[in-house]
Amino acid sequence: MKNSAPPPGTEPGMGRTLRDDLSRTDLHNTLRRDFKELRELFLDDHRKERLAGMGRIKGWLCTVWWLLKAMFFKLTPARRLLFALAVIFLATSFTVNLDPEGQHVTVRTSVLAVAVLLFILMLELKDKLLAQNELEAGRLIQAALQPEKTPTVDGWSCWLATTAANEVGGDLVDVQAYGERTLFSLADVSGKGVRAALVTTRLQAVIRALAPEESDLTRLLGRINSQIYRSTTRNMFASLVLLDITSAIGEVRLVNAGHLPPMVLRGGAVEELAKGDPAVGIFPDVPFHEERVQLQRGDAIIVYSDGIPDAKNEAGEFFTSGRLRQVISGMDGLGAEALGSRIMGAVAAFRRDERLYDDISMVILRREA
């Protein structure tokens, strides 16, 4: 007889949950990936270099000790004291005789240590769940601000995509139509997490506010730069590409502020455009330059964030811009959506089970044949 799922609204049994966890085929890979991420988060470069020169057993023991030590200092003062008390209880392991209200009770300190550790774990889990709820709210707001994946522009095939490495992303992909003009934006904000997401939202608002009244891309980018420079700290900046296309005209006007050079696919050959100007938010005044790219029917321009070339596989190898160029070169004749899906599929096949360490974003504009 097959085990039936628990009724809606009820909690599953602990035993059943543990059996399901043990039956997971990716359990080993998950634990290995979690341990690897612990090392990346808690160990600095100096300690990683020291581990590289150690033997297997000594390296493992040092890693465990350094991780415990790093965890100890990350706890709040009250939780540090509780953790120290639990360790003392475990190390001494004596028996405590209690006599509450005339009832004799014997308690071993090892049991008290486990109870204290469980209490600390519950407090840490509480903090994590509260943070996840806030990040989920931020993710929903970002999702609501994202544009249509395949916007309609006469004479063009367009495709937009963005995948966040964490709950909230620091990449911006946007599109807005102004009469016959359509403006596409792709930005990558420095840093990760909530800070980068806030700057991304601010950048999107500034672009949408200024773009309708400014058709000159160099002046538009200059005004965007001034706004971001005034409203962010000096260690926060963003690379940004603006692309302007007009229906029935095969010319793409673009400005590049510190972003990776876009690629152009022409008849199976891939051309990389020139490197751009400084990123926005670094300097108060920057002379930006406009580039014009003429696309024939069937040609495509691909703008992408560094999350694609920086995607890693389990061996620590990067996907690289060179591999991206090879993938693109074999996709002549595909529409923008098919081209984008093939690229994203190639990146996913390369990294397999390895997690994303940076957001992945892409804008593809193809002149319809």
ZIWO-V89054 format. One record per residue. RES is the residue in one small letter. PHI is phi in degrees with one decimal (none if undefined). D_CENTER is the distance of its C-alpha to the mean C-alpha in whole Angstrom. Layout:
res=<RES | RES>
phi=<PHI | PHI>
d_center=<D_CENTER | D_CENTER>
//
This chain:
res=<m | k | n | s | a | p | p | p | g | t | e | p | g | m | g | r | t | l | r | d | d | l | s | r | t | d | l | h | n | t | l | r | r | d | f | k | e | l | r | e | l | f | l | d | d | h | r | k | e | r | l | a | g | m | g | r | i | k | g | w | l | c | t | v | w | w | l | l | k | a | m | f | f | k | l | t | p | a | r | r | l | l | f | a | l | a | v | i | f | l | a | t | s | f | t | v | n | l | d | p | e | g | q | h | v | t | v | r | t | s | v | l | a | v | a | v | l | l | f | i | l | m | l | e | l | k | d | k | l | l | a | q | n | e | l | e | a | g | r | l | i | q | a | a | l | q | p | e | k | t | p | t | v | d | g | w | s | c | w | l | a | t | t | a | a | n | e | v | g | g | d | l | v | d | v | q | a | y | g | e | r | t | l | f | s | l | a | d | v | s | g | k | g | v | r | a | a | l | v | t | t | r | l | q | a | v | i | r | a | l | a | p | e | e | s | d | l | t | r | l | l | g | r | i | n | s | q | i | y | r | s | t | t | r | n | m | f | a | s | l | v | l | l | d | i | t | s | a | i | g | e | v | r | l | v | n | a | g | h | l | p | p | m | v | l | r | g | g | a | v | e | e | l | a | k | g | d | p | a | v | g | i | f | p | d | v | p | f | h | e | e | r | v | q | l | q | r | g | d | a | i | i | v | y | s | d | g | i | p | d | a | k | n | e | a | g | e | f | f | t | s | g | r | l | r | q | v | i | s | g | m | d | g | l | g | a | e | a | l | g | s | r | i | m | g | a | v | a | a | f | r | r | d | e | r | l | y | d | d | i | s | m | v | i | l | r | r | e | a>
phi=<none | -76.7 | -71.6 | -90.2 | -70.0 | -65.8 | -58.7 | -56.8 | 87.5 | -108.0 | -83.4 | -71.2 | -68.7 | -65.6 | -62.9 | -61.8 | -62.8 | -65.1 | -63.2 | -64.2 | -64.5 | -69.1 | -84.5 | -66.3 | -75.4 | -100.6 | -60.6 | -62.5 | -63.6 | -65.1 | -64.3 | -63.7 | -66.4 | -62.8 | -65.9 | -63.1 | -68.7 | -60.1 | -63.3 | -64.5 | -79.9 | -100.1 | -101.2 | -81.3 | -63.1 | -62.9 | -70.2 | -64.0 | -66.2 | -64.4 | -63.4 | -63.7 | -96.8 | -101.3 | -73.7 | -61.1 | -67.9 | -62.4 | -63.6 | -66.4 | -63.1 | -65.6 | -61.5 | -61.2 | -64.7 | -65.6 | -67.0 | -62.0 | -64.7 | -64.7 | -62.5 | -58.7 | -76.1 | -81.1 | -71.9 | -70.5 | -52.9 | -62.7 | -73.3 | -61.4 | -64.0 | -62.1 | -62.6 | -61.8 | -62.8 | -63.0 | -64.6 | -62.2 | -59.5 | -68.1 | -71.4 | -85.4 | 48.2 | -112.3 | -104.1 | -111.6 | -99.1 | -112.4 | -136.3 | -74.5 | 56.2 | 79.6 | -104.0 | -78.4 | -129.3 | -111.8 | -129.0 | -83.3 | -65.4 | -63.5 | -68.5 | -62.6 | -61.7 | -62.8 | -63.3 | -66.0 | -63.7 | -64.6 | -64.8 | -62.3 | -60.4 | -64.7 | -64.4 | -65.7 | -65.8 | -59.7 | -61.5 | -64.0 | -66.0 | -63.1 | -64.7 | -64.2 | -62.9 | -68.0 | -66.6 | -64.2 | -62.8 | -64.3 | -64.3 | -65.0 | -65.0 | -61.2 | -63.7 | -67.1 | -87.3 | -74.3 | -81.2 | -62.4 | -69.3 | -126.7 | -64.3 | -95.6 | -134.4 | -56.3 | 85.3 | -133.5 | -110.7 | -124.7 | -147.8 | -124.3 | -154.6 | -149.6 | -128.4 | -81.9 | -73.7 | -122.3 | -60.6 | -120.4 | -109.3 | -110.2 | -100.4 | -123.7 | -129.1 | -148.8 | -147.9 | -140.9 | -101.5 | -130.8 | 68.9 | -78.8 | -90.3 | -132.4 | -108.6 | -107.7 | -130.4 | -137.3 | -133.3 | -132.2 | -83.2 | -64.0 | 83.6 | -140.5 | 78.4 | -64.7 | -59.1 | -64.4 | -64.4 | -64.9 | -66.6 | -60.1 | -64.1 | -62.2 | -63.1 | -61.2 | -63.8 | -65.4 | -61.6 | -66.6 | -77.5 | -93.0 | -60.4 | -63.0 | -102.8 | -139.9 | -88.7 | -77.5 | -66.8 | -67.4 | -68.6 | -60.7 | -66.6 | -63.1 | -69.0 | -61.7 | -59.1 | -62.6 | -65.5 | -69.0 | -62.5 | -75.9 | -105.7 | -130.3 | -76.5 | -69.0 | -91.6 | -113.2 | -151.5 | -147.6 | -81.6 | -149.6 | -121.8 | -111.4 | -123.8 | -119.8 | -124.8 | -124.3 | -55.4 | 68.5 | -121.6 | -88.7 | -96.6 | -110.9 | -95.8 | -145.4 | -128.6 | -125.0 | -108.6 | 73.5 | -95.5 | -60.1 | -61.4 | -62.8 | -111.3 | -117.5 | -100.6 | -126.7 | 54.3 | 93.0 | -98.4 | -110.5 | -115.5 | -98.4 | -75.1 | -68.1 | -67.1 | -89.6 | -85.5 | -60.9 | -66.1 | -79.6 | 95.6 | -90.8 | -117.8 | -69.5 | -133.6 | -134.2 | -80.8 | -86.2 | -124.6 | -96.4 | -120.8 | -116.6 | -120.8 | -92.8 | -106.5 | -82.8 | -62.9 | 98.1 | -75.6 | -141.6 | -117.5 | -120.4 | -112.2 | -143.1 | -89.1 | -72.7 | -64.2 | -77.6 | -65.9 | -89.9 | -63.6 | -117.1 | -98.5 | -65.3 | -83.6 | 84.7 | -81.6 | -90.4 | -66.7 | 70.8 | -67.7 | -63.8 | -67.4 | -62.2 | -60.1 | -63.6 | -64.4 | -66.7 | -62.4 | -94.3 | -122.4 | -65.5 | 96.7 | -82.2 | -71.1 | -61.1 | -65.7 | -65.4 | -62.6 | -63.4 | -64.1 | -65.7 | -63.7 | -62.5 | -66.1 | -65.4 | -65.0 | -63.8 | -67.0 | -70.1 | -86.1 | 52.6 | -87.9 | -69.9 | -72.7 | -75.9 | -106.3 | -148.1 | -64.8 | -115.4 | -140.8 | -156.0 | -128.0 | -123.8 | -121.6 | -122.7 | -71.6 | -65.4 | -79.1>
d_center=<43 | 40 | 38 | 37 | 34 | 34 | 35 | 33 | 32 | 34 | 32 | 32 | 34 | 33 | 35 | 33 | 30 | 30 | 32 | 29 | 27 | 29 | 29 | 26 | 25 | 22 | 23 | 24 | 20 | 18 | 21 | 20 | 16 | 17 | 19 | 17 | 14 | 17 | 19 | 16 | 15 | 19 | 21 | 21 | 22 | 26 | 26 | 24 | 26 | 29 | 28 | 28 | 32 | 33 | 34 | 32 | 34 | 34 | 30 | 29 | 31 | 30 | 26 | 27 | 29 | 27 | 24 | 27 | 28 | 24 | 24 | 27 | 26 | 23 | 25 | 27 | 31 | 32 | 30 | 31 | 35 | 34 | 32 | 35 | 38 | 36 | 37 | 40 | 41 | 40 | 42 | 45 | 45 | 48 | 50 | 50 | 53 | 53 | 55 | 54 | 57 | 59 | 57 | 56 | 53 | 51 | 48 | 46 | 44 | 41 | 41 | 40 | 38 | 36 | 36 | 35 | 32 | 31 | 31 | 29 | 26 | 27 | 26 | 23 | 22 | 23 | 21 | 18 | 19 | 20 | 16 | 15 | 17 | 16 | 13 | 14 | 16 | 14 | 12 | 15 | 16 | 13 | 14 | 18 | 17 | 16 | 19 | 20 | 19 | 22 | 24 | 28 | 29 | 33 | 33 | 29 | 27 | 23 | 20 | 17 | 13 | 10 | 7 | 4 | 2 | 4 | 8 | 7 | 5 | 7 | 8 | 12 | 14 | 17 | 21 | 24 | 28 | 31 | 34 | 34 | 31 | 27 | 25 | 21 | 18 | 15 | 13 | 11 | 11 | 11 | 10 | 7 | 8 | 11 | 12 | 10 | 10 | 14 | 14 | 13 | 15 | 18 | 18 | 18 | 21 | 22 | 22 | 24 | 26 | 27 | 27 | 30 | 33 | 32 | 32 | 32 | 28 | 29 | 31 | 28 | 25 | 28 | 28 | 24 | 24 | 26 | 25 | 21 | 23 | 26 | 23 | 20 | 21 | 22 | 19 | 16 | 16 | 15 | 16 | 17 | 19 | 22 | 24 | 27 | 29 | 32 | 34 | 36 | 35 | 33 | 32 | 29 | 29 | 26 | 25 | 22 | 21 | 19 | 17 | 17 | 21 | 21 | 23 | 26 | 27 | 31 | 33 | 31 | 31 | 27 | 28 | 25 | 26 | 27 | 24 | 24 | 25 | 23 | 20 | 20 | 21 | 22 | 26 | 28 | 30 | 29 | 31 | 28 | 30 | 30 | 29 | 31 | 30 | 33 | 32 | 35 | 35 | 32 | 30 | 26 | 24 | 20 | 18 | 14 | 11 | 11 | 8 | 11 | 14 | 12 | 11 | 13 | 16 | 17 | 20 | 17 | 18 | 16 | 16 | 17 | 19 | 22 | 21 | 19 | 23 | 24 | 23 | 23 | 27 | 28 | 27 | 30 | 31 | 28 | 27 | 24 | 22 | 23 | 22 | 19 | 19 | 20 | 18 | 15 | 17 | 18 | 15 | 14 | 18 | 17 | 14 | 16 | 15 | 13 | 10 | 6 | 6 | 4 | 4 | 7 | 10 | 14 | 17 | 20 | 24 | 27 | 30 | 32 | 35>
//
